[in-house]
Amino acid sequence: MFLEIILIMFGLVSTIYFITMLITALVTKKKKLKIYIICMIIGIIITFVGYLKIPIQDQSQIAKNSTTSDMEKETLSSNIVNTMLKINFIDNGDNGCILLQCGEKNILIDSGKAENIKEIESALKAHSVDTLYSVIITSGDDSNMGAAAKIISDYKVQEVRYIDDSIKSNSHYNELEAAVNSNGLELNKIESKYQIGDIDVEASDSKDNIKLKFSIPKNQSNLKNMSFVKDDFNKTSGISGIKHDVSTSCDSEGNFNVIIKTYTK
């Protein structure tokens, strides 16, 4: 690039100089006209050669660079997502559901009430949720499963599980089962332990509460950040319903644990 600029500068200076000398020769009627014309042409050629040597980026190259830049942004965005663990409390007055975002997997624990579906889906959108990997229903309370059928239909859910058989006596059970079947899925009970990708999920049902434990193995230790977010809407004080408690810990083996307890207020 430097050599090309030198050629252009030299060519321009030479061209201007010999044009000046040519004009002077014409005015004074000197006999060096041919020499000045030849030198002027050489200067023009040198300038033109220097110009041609400068690399010009064509549209395809610009598009390629733009695509590369977009891919780099996408990779950066993906890396940020893969290093985040987010626990979002979506509160519809009864602590209706919890959204667990681990890397690229979105897991919804309970669904909230049917009448609050618009607010719940707005909250999911605010957390950049287009699809849900899993929906887990802890019990048959309306606060836990009322909106489940609609959410399963709207979010391309890949698996649906439940913990307590009380869901079968809920008025929304038939529509829940229909939504699950419509997605080509099965409604499976969590008997003890299973996996969502590399995450171990364990459920237990006691007299006082229902507990879900998510164990993220140490090979997922690239999770650098954790955030807790609470979304409030339609909050009513003193209302009875379901409450979720969340606790986190790291065990001696380096596994990260998220424990969610559900119980009646």
N, C-alpha and C positions, 0 to 999 in steps of 0.2 A: 504493500500500500504506500509506503514511504517513497519508494523508487518511482512509482507512477505519478505521485504529486510533484516530485522533482522534474520529471519529464514534462508535465503540463506547464509548470512554472517557467522552465527553460524555453519551451516552445512558444509560450505567450510573449515572454520578454523579447525573444528573438524576432518573432513576427512583428510586434509593435515597433521594435528598433528599425527593422529593414523597411517597414511601411513608411516610417518617418524619413529614412534615408532616400527612399524612392521618390517621395514627394519633394524633398529638397533637391534631388537630382533633376526632377522635371522642371522645377522653378528655375534652377541655375543652369539648366541645359547641359549637365555633365554627361559623360559617355558611359557611366557605370550602371545604366538602367538594367541591363540583362543580369548583371551579378546580383543587384538588389532584389530583382524579381525572383531569381532562383533561390536566394537565401530566405526570402519571405515564404516561398512555397515550402522549403525545407522546415522552417519554423512551424508552419501550419501542420505539416505532416507529423512532426514530433509531438505537437499538442494533441493531435487526433489519436496517435498511438498511445500516449499516456492515458487519455480518456478511456480508450477501449480496454486497457489493462486493468482498470479499476473494477473489482467484482461488483456486479449489480445483482441484488437479491430479487429473483422473480416471484410472482404471486404464489407459485406452488411451494417455493421455499418458505415464504412468509406463512402460508397456511400450515406447512409442516411444523414450523417453529411454534405457531399458535397452538397446534394440536399437542405438541410436546409439552408446552407450558400448561395446557389444560390437564394433561395426564399427570404432570408433576403436582398440580393443585389437588387432583383427585387422590393421588397417592398420599399426600400430606393429610388431606381430610380423612382418608381411610385410616392412617396411622393414629390420628387423634381419637377416632372412634374406637379403634382397637385397644387403646390404652386407658379407656374410661370405664368406670363402674358407676352407674347412676341409679339411685333409688328414689323414685318419685311417688309421693303420696298424693293420690287423686281423691280429694275429699268432697263428697257430695252431701255432707251433713252427718253421715254415718261412717266416715272413713271408708268409703265404698271400695276402693281398689288400690293396689300398689303396682307400679310399673318398675320392673327390674331390667335395666339395660346393661348387659355384660358384653363388651365388645360389640359385635354386630347382631347379637341375639336380644330380641325384645320379649320379655316374659311378663304376662299380666296375671297377678294373683287377685282373684275375684273380679267382678265386673261392675259393681255398683248397681243402683236401681234403674229399672226400665225407664221411668219418667225423666231420668237425668242423662239419657243417652247422648243428647246433643252436646251437653257440657262436657261429658266424659270424652267424646270423640274430639272436641275442640282442644281438650287438655292433651290428648294423645298427639294431635297434630302439632301442638306447641312444642312437643318433645321430639319432633321430626320422625314420628312413627307412621310408616306406610303399611308395614306388615308386622304381624305378631307371630313369633315362632311358636309360642305356647300360651295357652290359657289354663290356669289351675283354679278350680273352684273349691273352696275350703269347706263350705257347709250350705245347707238349704235355705238360709235366710235370704229374703228379697234383696238385702243390701249386698249380698255376695254374688247372686246369680241372676238378678232381674234383667240386666242388659246383656247377658252373655250371648244369647242367640244372635242378636243384631251385630255385636262385635265380631263374633266368629264368621258371620256372613260378609262383613265389610273389610276384614283385615287379612284375608288369605292365611288364616291360622293353620299351622302344620300339625298341631296335636292339641287335644283337649283332655284334661284329666281332672279327677275330683278326689276328695279325701273322705268325706262323710256321706253315708247313704241317705241322709236326710234330704238331699237334693231331689230324690225321687218323689217326695211328697209335696214338693213345691209346685205351685200352679204354672210356673214357667218351664217345668221339666220337659214337657212334650215338644215345645218349640225349640228348646235347647237341643234335644235329641234329633229333631228334624234338621236343624242347622248343621249339626255335626255330620249327619248322614249325607246331606247335600254337598258338603265339602269332600266327601269320600273318606271320612275319618271314622274312628271308633272312639266312643266315650269310655275311657279306661280309668279304673280306680287305682289310686296309688296305695299299694298294699304295704310297702316298706321303703325300698330304695330303687331309684332308676337314674338314668343319665340324660342330660340335655347337652349334647356335644361332649365336652370334657368336664362339664359340671355335674357333680353328684347331687341328687335331690333326694331328701329323706323326709318322710311324713310320719307324724304320730298324732293320735287322737286320744286325748285324756278327758276326764270329767270336767276339768276347769278350762281347757283350751285346746285348740288344734295348732300344731306346730309344723312349720316347714323349714327345713335346713338346706341351704345351698352351699356346697363346699367347692370352692374354686381351687384347683390344684396348683402347686407351686410352679408348674411349667406354664401357667398363665400369669406369672409374676411380672409380665410386661404391663400389667394394669398399674399405671402410675398415679391415677387420680380417682377420687371418689367424691360424689356429691349427693346431697339430700335435698330434694325439692318438694315443697308442699303446695298443691293447687287447691285453693278454697273457692267454693261456690255453693250457693243455696244453703248456707250454714244456719242451722237452727239450734239454739242452746237447749240443753236439757232433754234432747231427743234420745229415745232408747234405740238400740241397734247393735251393730257390730263394730268392734274396735280392733285395729291392727297395731301391734308393737313390733318394732324392728331393732335388732341388736347385731353388732358385727364384732368379729374377733379374728385373730390369727393364731393358729395352733403351733405346737412345737415343731411340726414337720414343714412349716412354711405355707400350709394351706390357708386360704382366706375363707371365712365362714360368714354367711348372712342368715340370720335366724328370724323368721316371721311368725309371730303368734297371733291367732285370731280368737277373740272371746267376746261374749255378750256383755254389753255395758249394763 
